[in-house]
């Protein structure tokens, strides 16, 4: 009998604990006058579409009193985001694969290190990213009217080609920077670089 009573007490306390945890958030929200975690915002179709394929898509957003200007600014933002994502993926893949891209950012003939000239390797990687982004076109857009009569526009850009083509395009541009007599020696590094690049672009 005592054992049954003890189990009943434990069961009752468990229910009370679970209920109190569930209601603590609403109680806290009421006490503060707002939800401390914030209000969950609804994503647009453009944002969700871009997130389905981060390797080949990017979205941008802009507001303006003219629809065409808002569209142009949103597209510009999307191109910038796409280029930065590619640059970050190249740098990360370069480090993890052991492919020292900075050695070849300067002169093709010498392959001399330019690590002491920091802007050259950054310019090279940025150039590769910009070349890839040029092949991206607007494929989807959402347009809203704000209370102040401004157009609120979301634009999604997509690379014209498969995911593999994005990676192949990047690898090809980097390979072209490396003297032909050294490419054979770097085959293993390039394989690792390509694998790592695919993983980083998908993030």
C-alpha positions, 0 to 999 in steps of 0.5 A: 500500500505504501509503495502504491502511495509513493508511486502516486506521489512521484507521478503527481510531482512529475505532472506538476513539474512538466506543467510548470516548465511548460507554463514558465515561458508564458508566465515569464513573457507576461511578466516582461510584457514580451517574449524574451526569445523574440517573435519568429518571423516568417520567411519569404518564398525567395528566402526558402527557395535560396536556402534549398540550394546554398551552393548555387543560390543567394538572396538579397533584399532592398527597399525603395520608392521605385520598384526597379531601383529596389530590384536592382539593389536587392540583386546587388546585395544577393551578388555580394552575399554569393561572392562572399560565400564563395570567397569564404569557401575557397579560403576554408577549403584551401586551408583544410586541403593544404593547397596554398593558393596564396603562392600562385596569386601573383605571377604565373611564371614564378609562382613566387610567394606573395604572403607578405603582400596580403592584398594579392591573394585576397584580390585573386580569390575575390576575382575567382568569386566574381567570375563565378557570380557573373554566371548567376541570374535572377530566378525568383522575386517577391515584391511587397508594399510597405506602409510608407509606400516603399517597395520591399523586394526580395530577389534570388539569384541562381548560378546557371549550371549544376552544383558540380559546375560551380565547384568545377568552375572555381577549381579550373580558374585556380588551376589556370593560375598554377604553372602547368609543370606544378599541377601534377604534383598538386593532384592530391591537394586539388582532390581534397580542395574540391571535396572540401569546397563542396562541403563549405559551399553547402553551409 
